């Protein structure tokens, strides 16, 4: 029996993968495809993270799909609602039956003579190896490791008599009633956890080494509510979506061009929501400029509220060591704790750990350069999705999916079967992700790189990407289209 072959193999059934499959079905209904998902459910990040209060800090009119109107009341939604939206979208577009759950891609080998990938997949439920072939491989895996988050080792943690929990592996049965909880971290996860835990625990302390910029926003978009009452669902969705795109772009551009102004606005916004005398300078004034790291949104100001009413405390200090009953700080203070939550970040993982090989040669990912932020120099018939870091992930995912569909149509129209980005122009190589966050600094060296100018530079700007990715020319000197069986040439050959 021959190996099963599909035209397009999508890796990952999260936000990017479901969207990619929907775009493919809508624009190429005759093409065969499959999704392989290592876990046993749809949702990716939104199925993996089950810690209390998990939610989006991107609005759902832009984090949701352009073709699937967001109809839930809250614009900043909780994880369960987002997961339900993904499942419903997959069902409505007949994608769910194409998903192979508990299928983990281990490696993929490209053969230029046959113009196809041979993909080795491990069945997580049976431990057997399955081999699939495809004409185009589309990685929608995100860029962090699902199996475990980043957990540094703290001096003395083995003598701590309480429990240490990482949010990425939150125990479903963990009962914090009457417990003293210390959350180590200052990013989006910690900002989400503290208000949620304060509803249950006896005492919650957020311990941050350094502050993060926080912006309080209403979880409901009142203008969106009004627009949805006046316009049909799809038109209302597009109207609010564009309003939010423009506002987010303006926010980012202002932050980069006038960081002092934005820093002051955010600081004053925090001060207004906190009691008089609260040390805003110490606890809410980061050492970096806005958007050097991702800005954290606080829906309905809930973190400020629990800090104001005393249900939670914010401490800015560093861990000296764990003790039997808590954490000793560099200042000498000891924080008593029954449970310590290490909201200390993610561990980056390129392409979900897939090993690529092209015509027998291993692909060294850090040596490749991303074309249009989605293809890799020297790697044929391959695309990946890496969303925006300063806006909703799905805005870029939608553009990438549309671009892939255009590429497939171009291959059909020209009678070619292979598309390969060539070597990028000489010059500096920079990290693919430009943030200075700890999780980025720790792992960005494992990712592909980017160049300094288009089409080898990953723009963090939807408005700048929209026209070239949706309507721009597909043929340029940086890309080669070939027929199957054509002599293999080095990527540097034009």
N, C-alpha and C positions, 0 to 999 in steps of 0.2 A: 504494500500500500504506500502511495506517495505521501510526502509531507503536505500538510494543509497549507495552502497559499492564499493570501489576501492581498488586495492592491495596497491598502494602507493599514499598518499596525500602529495603534495608539497605545502608549504605555502610560497607565495611570487613569483612574476613574474619579478624580477629584474635580475641582472647579475648571481647570484647564482642559482635562481630558474629555469631560462631558460636553463642554462647549465645542471642542474640536470635532467631536463626533456629530454633534448637531449641525455644525456648519457643513461638514462633509455630506451629510444626508440631504441637506437642503440644496446644495449646489452641485453635487455629483451623485444623484440617486442611483445611478447604475454601477457605481464602484463598490467592490466588496471591501469590508473592513472588519476589524475586531479591536476590542479594548482588552488589555490584560492588566489586572489589578492585583497587587501582592496581598492586599488585605481582603477581608470577607464582606466588604460593604462599600457602597458609593459614598463619596464625600471627601476623601483625602484629609486635609487638615481639619475639616469641620466634622469628620467622624472620629479622627484620632484624638483631638483635644476634648476631654470631658471634665475638665476641672470646673469648680463652681464659678458661675458667672460668665463663662466663656462667651465671647461676643465679637462682632466685627467693629473695628474703629474706622472702617471705610464705609461710606453710605451705600446702601444696597441698590440704589438707582444706577450706580456705576460699578459696584462689585457684582451685581446681577448682570445677566446677559442682555445685549441690545435687542435680541429677538424674543425675549421672554419677560414681559412686564412684571415688575415687582409690585405686588398688591397688598402685602402685609402692612399693618399700621405703622410699625417702627421703621425708620430709615436706618438707624444703627441697631442691628438685630442680634438676637442671641443665637448661639450655635445650633440649637434644635431647629429653629425656624429656617436657618440657612440650609441645614441638611435636608429638611423637608422640601425646600424649594429645588434643590439639586435633584432629589429623587423624582419629584413631579416633572421637572423639565426633561429628565432622561426618559421617563415613561411616555410623556406626550410626544416626544420626537422618535419614539421607537428605538431608543438606544440601549435600554437596559438588557434586552435579550442578546445583545452582541458583546456583553462583558463577560470575561473569563475571570472569576474571582479566585483568589489564592494562587495566582500565577505570577511568579517573580522572575523578571528578565535578568539573566546573569551575563550574557554576552551576545554580541551581534557581529556577524562577519559579512562584509560586502564583497560581492563577486562582480567585477565590471563586465566580464564576458557574458554573464547571464542577466546582468542588471537587476540583481536582487540581493536582499539581505537574508541570511540564514540566522534565525534567532533562537538561542537556547534558553528555555524557560523551565524553572523548577516549580513543580506543584507543591505548594506549602502543606496541603492536606494529605498527600500521599508520598511525598519525597521523590516522586519519579520525575524524570526529565522529559520534557515535551519539546519538539523542534517545529517551529513555524517558519515559513518564508513569506516575504513581503516585497513589494516593489518600492515602497516608501516607508521609512521608519520615523515616527513622530513621538518624541519624548515629552510627556506632560507630567513630569515627576516632581516638579518643584526643585528646591535646591538645599533641602536639609534632610538629615537622617531621621527616619520615622522610628527606628528601634529605640533610640535613646537621645535625650537632650544633653546639653553640656552641664556637667556637674563637677566643679573643681573639688579637690580634696582639701578639707579644712583641718588644721592641726587639732588633734584631740577628739575628732568626731567619733572615734570608736568608743570613747568613754561616755558619750551622751546616752542617757537611759531612755530618752524619748524616741520619737519616730522622725525619720528624715524622708521627705517625699519630694519628687520632682513633678511639676505639673503635667509633663508629657506622659507620665505613667500614673495618673491619679487613681488611687484605689476607689472603686465604686462604693464600697461599704465603709469608708472612713467617716467616723462620727466625731465631730469636733465640739459637740455640746460641752460647755464648761471647761474647754481646753484653752491653754495659753499658746498662741501661735505666733511664730516669727516668720515673716516672709522676707527672704533675702533677694533683693533685686529692685530695679527701678524702671524697668521697661513696661511694655504693654501688658504682659502677663501679670506682673505684680500689681500694676494699676487696676487691673480687672479683678484679681483675686481678693485684694484687701477689703473692698466694700462687701463682696459676697460672703467672705468668711466672717466679717463683723456681725452678720445677721445670726450667726450660730455660735461662734466661739466666745469664751468669756473675755478674752483680750486678744487683740491683734496688733502686732508691731511690724511696720514695714521698715526694714533695714536696708538702706541704700548706701553704696560707696560714694556715689556722686548723683546729683539730681538729673532729671530728664525734663524737657519742655512738655508742659501739659496744656491742653486746650479743652475747656468745657463746652460741650454742645448738647442741644436737646436731642434726645433719641427719636423724637418725632419731628418731621419736617412740615411745619404748618403751611408753608406755601405749597408744598406737594399735596397736602390734604385738600387745599382749595382747588388746585389745578385738576385733581382727580375727580372732584365733584362736577367740574365744568366740561371736561374733555373725555373722549373715549379712552379706554385703558391704554392702548398702545401709543396714542398721541401724547397722552399725559406722561407716560413713562419716558418718552423721548424728550419731551419738553423739560422735565425735571432733571433728567440725565444730563442734558446739555448745560443747564443752569449750574449743576454741581461740578461738571468738568471745568467750566470757566472759573468758578469760584476757587476750586482747588489749584488750578494753574496760576491764578492771580496770587493766591496765598504763598505758593512756592516761590514764584518769581520775586515777590516783594521781600520774602525772607532772604533770598540770595543777594538781592541788590541793596537792601537796606536792613541788614541784620540787627543793627542797634535799635532801630525803630520797633521791629517785631519782637526783639528780646524784651524791650520795655513794655510793650502791650501785653505779652504773655505774663510777665511778672506782675503787672498791675491787675490782670484778670485773676490770677491766683490770690493776690492780697484781698481783693474784694470778696472772695468766697470764704475767707478764713477769719478767725477772731482777731481782734486788735492785739498787737504785740506778738503775733506768730512770726517766727524767724523765717520770713520768705527768702531773704538773702542767702541763708545757709541751705535751706531745704528745696528751693524752687528756682535757683539761679545756676544753670549748668555752666561749665567752663568752656563749652564749644558754642558755635553759632547755630541758630535754628536751621534744621534740616541737614546739618552735618551728620546727625543721626535722625532716625525717623521720629517725627513729632507724635506724641501719644494723645489720643482723644479720650476725654472723660465724659461718657454719656450722662447727661443730666447732672453733671458735677458730683456724682455719688462719692468719689474719693474725698473731695473737699468736705462733703457733708459728714462723713464718719470721722474725719479728723477734727472737725469743728465740735461735734457733740461728744467727743471723748471715747467713742467706741473703738478707735484705732489711734495709734501713735506713729509718728514718722521720726526715724532716727537716721541721721547722716553720719556715718562712722565706718570703720573697717573692722573685720573680724580678726581678733587676735588668736582666739582658740575656742573650741567647744569645751564646756565643762559637763559634769554629770547632769546638771539640771538646766542647762541653757547655753548662752553664748557670751563669752567675755570679749569686750570691745577693746580697740587700741587705746581708747580714752581711760580704760580701767573699769568702766561700768559693766555690769553683768545683766543681760536680758534673760529672765526666766522663761523657759519654754517647755511645753509638753510635745509640741510638734514643730519642726522646722521645715519650711517649704523653700526649696532651692529654685527660685524663678531666675536662674542664672543664664538662661539663653539656650540657643540652638547649636547644633553641630552641623556644619555645612557638608553636603554630599552631592557631588555633581552627577546628574543623570540617574539618580537613584542607585548609583553604584554599578551601572552597566559598563562593561568593558567593550570597546569598539575596536574592530580591526578592518582595515581596507586592503583588499587584495593581499592578505597575508601579513600586513604590517600593522602592528599595534598603534592605535591613536593615543598620543600623549596629550590629554586635554589641555593642560596649561600651556602647551606650545601652539594650540590652535587659536585662531582669532575669529570672533563672531561676526558674521555678515548679517546686516540688518538686525542684529541682536537676536538672531534666531537660527542661523545655519552656521556650520563650522568650516573653516578653510580646509580644503583637501578631503572633505567627507561628503560623498555623493548621496543624494536622495535622503537627506536627513534634516529634520527640524526639531527645535526644542522651544519650550515656552519659558521665558523668564519675564515676569510682570514688572510693572513699575514699582519702585520703592517709595516714590513721593506721591502716589495716587493709587487708585484701585488696581489691583493685579489684573482684573478681567479686562480692563481697557486695552492693555497690551496683548492679552491672550486672544481677544477678539480679532485684533489686527493681524496677529500671527496666523490664526486659523484662516482668515480670509486670504492672506498671502499664499499660504500653502495650497488653497483651492485654486487660486489663479495660476500658480506654478503647474499644477496637475493639468489644468486646461491648456496651458501653453505647450506642455509636452505632447498632448494629444494633437493639438493643432499643427505642430511642426514635425510630427512623426519621429520625435526623439524620445528616449526613455530615461536619460540620465541628466541631472543638473548638479553641478559641482561648483561651489565658490572656490576661486583661485587663491593664491597667496595674497595677503593684504599688502598695500604699499609699504615700503620701508619707513621706519620711524619708530617713535616710542610706543611701547605697549603699556596699557594701564589696566587696573583691575576692572572686571566686568561690572562689579557693584561698587559704587563710589562712596558708600557710607563709611563712617568711622566707628560704628558700633562694634562691641567686642566680638560678637559672633561672626561679623564680617572679617575683622582683622585676623581672627584665628583660622579661618578656613578659605578665604578668597583665593589663596594660592593654588587651590585644587581645581578651580574653575577655569574655563576658557578665558582668554584675555580680549581686550578690545583695542582698536586703533584710536587715532586722534581726530579722524574726520570721516564723514559719510562715504560709503555705506558701512564702514567698519566700526562706527561708533554707536554705542547704545544710548540714544537720547532718552532722557527722563522727561519727555514732553509729548503728550498725546496729540496736541494740535500740530506740532512739528512733524510727527510721524504719520498722521492720518492720510494726507494726500499721497505721499510717495508709496506708502505701503498698500493703500487701497486702489490707487489709480496709476502709479508710476510705471515706467518701463521695466519689464522683467529682464530684458537683454541689456547688458552693459559689459565693459571690459573685465569686470571682476568675476564674471560667472561664465561657465562653459556648459553648453548643451551638447550631448553626444547621443549616438545610437548604441544599443547593446552590441558588444563585441568589438567596438572601436579600440584601437591600440591604447593601452594605458599610458597616460602622460603624467609627468610630475605636476603637482599643483602650481609650481612656479612657471610652467610653460604656458604661454598665452596662445 
